[in-house]
Amino acid sequence: MKPVHAPLPILGQGAMPAPRGWPSLRLAFRPFYLLAALAGVTLMPLWWAVYTGRLVPASGLAPSLWHAHEMLFGMVGAVVVGFLFTAGKTWTGLPTPRGSQLGAFALLWLMARVAALAAPYPVFFVLDVAFLPLAAALFGDLLVRSGNLRNAGIATVLMGLGIANLAFHLGASGALDWPPQRALQAAVALLVVLETVIGGRVIPFFTRNVTPGLENAVPTWRERLLMGVTLLGLVAWLCEWPIGFAATLLGGAAGLHLWRLLTWAPQMSLRRPILWSLHLAYAWIPVGLALLASSLWFQWSVSPALHTFTVGATAGLLMSMMTRTARGHTGRPLQVGRVEALAYVLVALSACLRVLVPLAWPSATLVTLIISGACFASAFALYLAVYAKWLLSPRADGQDG
């Protein structure tokens, strides 16, 4: 049977074997997107219960640490692994975990999430610390065996997230004299780097593909400058280098990211929600860098900048890529409907409420936190309403995957 649409250029599939095994365990995006979306729906009400003291994590983590950890290393970690293992199959031409191996890997993730709330800390520690390094090792092995060194940096970022998670646990448990908040900040910085790399590959490419005659490629020298300034600025912030130096670098990085975005011709995406959602989510990165620079210059709270990165950029990009890749890899057209467009808007609204309203109207912070969380959870509930059945069913075109 012929496919109903052309496969994704970066995540497309070549000749596929006959379908075998449970559909939900044929490619990593299926279980991990499903689990991540379930986390997006449940973590917000659970966070409110933990925050108000109605629910106390058996692991003993402080409410703010539990919330930040589960969002970053739990929900986001699931999408990153699901995306990279799915893309890795195309990038390398080698098989990625599927069937019982993939099921065991997804079960490990799920057990760690349950343990964060219901198990003693040592159990949570062992289950949670194992997930990301194992993912990085499997992904790195794919790259080495295929000779695909172009994506070695992505494997390094994935391992960096695993190291940051280990540092978080060592700091939170008191085994290491290291503030766990710093490990969380390092994870956010690594996600910004990953989004910079992946976004730079796919967003202008997707825009160019649907806009005949558009030339939105950016010079190599500027891409290298942007990456270098961004990396150095984030390292300067994390390592607490002189404030003026770090803030200048971060401000410069914000300007370079904005320049980069404008050269991608975001105005050409306005009639295509599956495309403008990517441009909109990426736009939060320069905003976050500018807020981070401002927090250093004026000694403000770093929270607005961190939530700009995590809710605006990361959650926005996750939602957009989860819809696009799930459609492509289940054999469906790369066109979304009103439900998905509403989900994109809800994620952006959640970011605006979480970041901008408290800055302009501090007295409304508590109310806006509740509304922001409701918008976030509703967005991923909409995702599940459309995609859950596709993630659990065979491809529409009859191919494997």
N, C-alpha and C positions, 0 to 999 in steps of 0.2 A: 504494500500500500504506500502511496506517495505521501510525504509529509504535507500538512495543510498550510505550512508557511516555511519560509526560508529560515534556517537555524541561525541563532545568534552568531555574529562573526567571531566574537571572542570566546563564547561559551558553547558554540555549536557542536554538533556531533557528526562524526563520519559514519562509515558503515557499522551497523550495530548487529550483534548476534541476536538470535531469537530470544524473546522475553522469557525470563525464568525467575522463579522465586517470588516472594511477596512484592507487590508493586511498591509498597511503602519503604522497602529496603533495597531498592535497585540503584539509587544514587543518593549521596549524602544530603543533598538539599531537602529531600523528602522528610525524613524524620527530624532533622535539625530545624528546618523552617517551621514545621508544625510545633515542635517543642518551644521554640523561641516565641512564636506567636501566643502560645498558651501562657508562657511566662509574662509576655507583655500585658495580657489581660489580668492575670492573677497577682502579679507583684505589686501593683499599685494599691489595691485594697488591703493586701497583706502588709504593705509598708505603713498604711494608715493605722492598722491594728497594732503593729509593733511600735510605731511612734507614740500612740496614745496609751501604751502599756497594756492593752487588752491581750496581746500576744507577746510572749517573751521567748526569743530563740534559745533552744536548749544548748546551743553551742556557746552561749554567753557573749556573743558579739554585741557591742553597743548598737542601738537602733540605726544610727546614721551609717555605721560601718557595714552592717548587714545589708542595708538598702543599696549602698553604692557598690558593694562587692557583687551582689546578686544581679544587679543591672549590667555591670561591666563584664565580669568574668563568667556570669551565668548566661543571661539573655544574649548579650552581644557576642560572647564567645561562641555560642551555638551557631549563630548566623555566619560568623567568620569561618568557622570550621566547615559548615555545610557548603558555603560558597566556594571556598578554596579546594575542597575535595572534589566538588563537581567540576570546577574550572580546571583543576589539575589533571583530570582525565583527558581533557582536550589539549591542554598545553603540552602534555608529555606523551600522549598516545598509550599510556599504560593504565591498567585497571586500578581503581581506587576501592576502598573498603565497601563491601556490599553484603547482603544476606546476613548470616549470623554474626559475622565480624562487625558489620555496621550496627546491627542491633545491639550487640554487647557494648559498643562504644557509646551509642545513644543512651543505653541503660546506665552506664557509668555517669554520664552527665546528669541524668535524672536523679540518681541516687545521691549525688552530691548536693543537688538542690533541696531534696528532702532532708538530708543530714544537716544542712545549714539551719533548719528550723527545729528538727526533732531529734537530733543525735548529739551525744557528747562531742566536745571539740576535737579530740583525737580522731574520731571516726570521720568527722567532716573534713579535717585536715588531709587525711590519707586519700579519701575519695576525690576531693576537689583538686588537690595539687597534682594528681596523676593525669588529669584530662588534657590540659593544654600542651605539656611536654610530649605526651604520647602523640597528639595530633601533629605537633611540629616535627617529630621524628618520622612519622609516616609520610608527611608531605615532603620533607627534605629528602627522604629516601627516593621518592618518585623523581625529584629533580635530578638527583645524582645519577640514578640508573638511566635516565633519559638524556643526560647531558644538557639539561635545560637550565643553564646558569643565569639566564636573564631574570628568572624569578627567585633567585637565591635570596635577594633582599627581603622578599615577602616571607620566606621561610624564617629569616632572621627576626622579623617583626613578630611572627607567631611565637617563636621561642622566647622573645623578649617579654611577651605577654605572660608566658608561663613563669618566667623568672620573677616578673612583677607580682604575680599571684603568690609565689612562694615567699617573697619578701613581705607581702601583706600578712600572710599567716604567721610568719616568724615574729613580725612586729606585734600583731594583735595578740599572740599567745604569750608575749614577753620573753620568748626565746632569743630575741635579738633586740638590741637597743636601737630601734628604728621605728619611726612613726608610721603606722599603717596608712595614714592619709597620703604620705609621700608615695607609697607604692601605687595607690589609686591614681594619683596625679601622673605618675609615670605611665600607667596603662592608658590614660586619656591621651597623653602625648604620642604614644605608639599608635593609637587608633587614628590620630590626626595624620601621622606619617603614612599609614596604610591607605587612608582615604585620599590623601594627596596623590599617591602613586596610582591606585586603581581608578580614581576619578579622572586623573589626567589621561588615562588610556581610553576609558569608555565614553565619557560624556561628549568630548568633541567628535569622537568617531560616530557615535549614534546620531548626533546632530547633523553631521555631514552626510550620513547615509540617507536621511529623509529630506534633505534640502539640496536639490540639484544646483550645481554651480557654486556651492558655498566653499570658500577656502578659509578654514578656521584653524589650520595647523599653526603651532607656535614654534618659535626658533628653539633649537636645542640648547643654545647658550642660556636662554632665559629659563628654561626648565631646570637646568642645572643650578643656576643662581637661586631660583625659587626654592628648590629642595635644600640647597646648602644653607641658605639664610633661615629657612624654617627649622631645620634640624639644629642648627647652632643656637637659635633663639630659644627653642624648647629645652635644650641642654642647659643653657645659661639660666633659665628659670628654675629648672629642677635642682641644679647644683648651687643655686643661690649665689651666682656670680654678681658683680657690682650691678646695682639696680639700673643705673643709667645705660649700661652696656646691654643688659638683657632686654630692657624695655625698648631700646632703639632697634634692636634686631627683630623683636616681635612686631613692632610697628611697621618696620620695613617689610616683613613677611606678609603682614596683612595687606599692604599695598600691592605686593607682587601677586598675591592670590586673587585680589579683586581685578587686577589687570588681566590675569590669566582667564578669569571667568568671562570678562567682557569680550575677549578675543574669541571665545567659543560661540558667540552669537546667540545668547540665551533668548533673545526676542524671537528667534526662529522656532522656538519650542512651544509657543503659547497655545497653540491649538492641539497639542498632544500631551495630555497629562502624564503619560508614562515617561515623557522626556522632560517637561518643565519641572517635574518633581525632583529630578536629578540636579538640575541647575539651581533650584530653590534650596535644596539641602546643602549643596556645596557652598552656596552664598553665606551660610552660617560660619564657615571656617574663617574668612577674613574678619567677620564680626567678632568671633571668639578671640582671635589673635589680638585684635585691637582692644578688646575688653581686658585681656590678660596683660597687655602692655600698660593699660591705664591703672590696673590694680597694683602694679609695681610702682609706677610713678607717684600715685596718690595714696598708696597704702590702703586701698579699698579691699573688700572681701574678694577672694578669688572665685567664690561660688557662681556669680553670674557667668563668668567666662567658662567655667567647667560645664555648666548646664547648657551653655550655647553650643559647646562641642558635642555633648552627649545627647541632648534631646533634639537640638536643631539639626546639626550635621549628621551625627551617627544614626539616630533613629530615623531621620528623614531618608538618608541613603539606604539604610536597611530596608525600609518599607518599599522604596522604589525598586531596589535590586531584587527583593524577595518576590515582588509581583512580576517583574520582567523575566527573571531567570526561571521562575516557576512556570510561567506561561510557555516560554521557549522549550523547556525540558519536559513538559507534559504534552507537547505537540499542539499547542494552541496559538492563535494569532497574537502578535505583539501589539495588541490594542486593548486598552482597559476601558471599563465603563464608569458609570457615575459612582458606584460603590467604592471602587478603588480611588477615584479622584477625591471623594469625600474623606477617605482614609488619609490621603496625602495632606489635605487641608487640616485635618484634625491633629496630625503630628506637628505641622507648622504652628497651629494655634496653641498647642501644648507648649511649644518652645517659647512663643511670644509671651504667654501667660507666666511661664516659669522664670523667664529672664527679664523681659522688658517692663512688665507691670511692677514687680517689686522695686526696680530701679527708679521708676517714676512715682510710685505710690506705695511706699514701704508699709503703711498701715494696713494695706489690703493683702499683704503677703500670704497670710494663712488661708484666706478664702481662695486666692488665686492658685495656691498649691493644690487645693482640693479639686478645683475645676480643671487645672492643668492635668492632674493625674487621671481624671475622668475622661478627658479628651484622648489622652495617650492610650488608656485601656480600651476605649471605644474604637480607636483606629485599628488596633490589632484584633478586636472582636470582629470588625468588618472583614479583615483579611481572612480570618478563619471561616466566616460565613461563605465566602466565595471559594477559597483555595483548599480548605481541609479535605473536601471530597476528591479534589484533583490530586492532592499529595498522597492520598491513600488508594488511588485507582490507577490502572494501567494508562499509558500514554494514549491520547486520542488518535494518534496515527498508527498505532500498533507496534511501534518500535520499542526496543528495550530502553530502559533509563527512567 
